[in-house]
Amino acid sequence: MATGSCTDARPTLLEALAAVRRFLEASLPGVARVDVSKVLPVDSGEASWEAEARVWQPNSTIQSLGLETEHPVLDAHTCLVRLDRRLNVIAYETEEDAT
């Protein structure tokens, strides 16, 4: 017979990865693709997980000019996301990659 509570258990890596992907797809405009490259458990402050992802979005210059292209022109951005123990986003930042 097991004793104790599982309520303090850390979510799995796959759950954290899925939470990061859902957040980025829902929060950033026109996301075409999200590649989560790193998910690490951390124990600093409120954070329980830290993730890094590349987010691909349509090029804003081409969109604003209304130019038609044969293939989508996407810009890549690196996003850093911190999650708490309940997989709520507590911080994130986005930086444009130099291409």
C-alpha positions as CSV (number, residue, x, y, z in Angstrom):
1,M,0.0,0.0,0.0
2,A,1.5,3.3,-1.1
3,T,1.5,6.3,1.2
4,G,2.1,9.9,0.6
5,S,0.9,12.4,-1.9
6,C,1.7,12.7,-5.6
7,T,0.4,16.3,-5.8
8,D,3.9,17.7,-5.4
9,A,5.3,15.6,-8.3
10,R,7.0,17.5,-11.1
11,P,5.2,17.2,-14.5
12,T,7.0,15.1,-17.1
13,L,9.4,16.4,-19.7
14,L,6.8,15.7,-22.4
15,E,4.1,17.7,-20.5
16,A,6.4,20.6,-20.2
17,L,7.4,20.5,-23.9
18,A,3.7,20.4,-24.9
19,A,2.9,23.4,-22.6
20,V,5.7,25.4,-24.2
21,R,4.5,24.6,-27.7
22,R,0.8,25.4,-26.8
23,F,1.8,28.7,-25.2
24,L,3.9,29.9,-28.2
25,E,1.4,28.8,-30.8
26,A,-1.4,30.6,-28.9
27,S,0.5,33.8,-27.9
28,L,2.5,34.8,-31.0
29,P,0.8,35.9,-34.2
30,G,0.9,33.7,-37.3
31,V,3.2,31.0,-36.0
32,A,3.9,28.5,-38.8
33,R,6.2,26.2,-36.8
34,V,7.6,25.7,-33.3
35,D,10.7,23.7,-32.7
36,V,11.4,23.2,-29.0
37,S,15.1,22.5,-28.8
38,K,15.7,22.4,-25.0
39,V,13.6,21.7,-21.9
40,L,15.4,21.5,-18.6
41,P,14.2,21.0,-15.1
42,V,15.3,23.9,-12.8
43,D,14.9,24.8,-9.2
44,S,15.4,28.6,-9.2
45,G,12.8,30.8,-7.6
46,E,9.3,29.9,-8.9
47,A,10.5,28.2,-12.0
48,S,10.3,24.4,-12.4
49,W,11.1,24.2,-16.1
50,E,13.1,26.3,-18.6
51,A,12.7,25.8,-22.3
52,E,14.3,27.2,-25.5
53,A,12.4,27.1,-28.8
54,R,12.7,28.5,-32.4
55,V,9.5,30.0,-33.6
56,W,8.9,30.5,-37.3
57,Q,6.6,33.4,-38.3
58,P,5.7,35.1,-41.6
59,N,8.1,37.9,-42.6
60,S,6.5,41.1,-41.5
61,T,8.0,43.2,-44.3
62,I,6.6,41.0,-47.0
63,Q,3.2,40.9,-45.3
64,S,3.0,44.6,-44.8
65,L,3.9,45.2,-48.5
66,G,1.3,42.6,-49.6
67,L,3.9,40.8,-51.8
68,E,3.0,37.5,-53.2
69,T,5.6,34.8,-53.0
70,E,5.8,31.3,-54.4
71,H,6.8,29.9,-51.0
72,P,6.2,31.4,-47.5
73,V,9.0,33.6,-46.3
74,L,9.5,32.9,-42.6
75,D,11.6,34.6,-39.9
76,A,13.0,32.6,-37.1
77,H,12.9,33.8,-33.5
78,T,14.4,32.2,-30.4
79,C,12.1,32.1,-27.4
80,L,13.0,31.4,-23.8
81,V,10.2,30.2,-21.6
82,R,10.0,29.5,-17.9
83,L,7.2,27.4,-16.4
84,D,6.2,26.9,-12.8
85,R,5.4,23.5,-11.2
86,R,1.9,23.6,-12.6
87,L,3.2,24.4,-16.2
88,N,2.0,28.0,-16.1
89,V,4.2,30.4,-18.0
90,I,5.9,32.7,-15.5
91,A,8.3,34.4,-17.9
92,Y,9.3,34.5,-21.5
93,E,11.3,36.5,-23.9
94,T,11.6,36.5,-27.7
95,E,14.7,37.6,-29.7
96,E,15.1,37.8,-33.4
97,D,17.7,35.5,-34.8
98,A,20.3,37.0,-37.2
99,T,20.0,35.2,-40.5
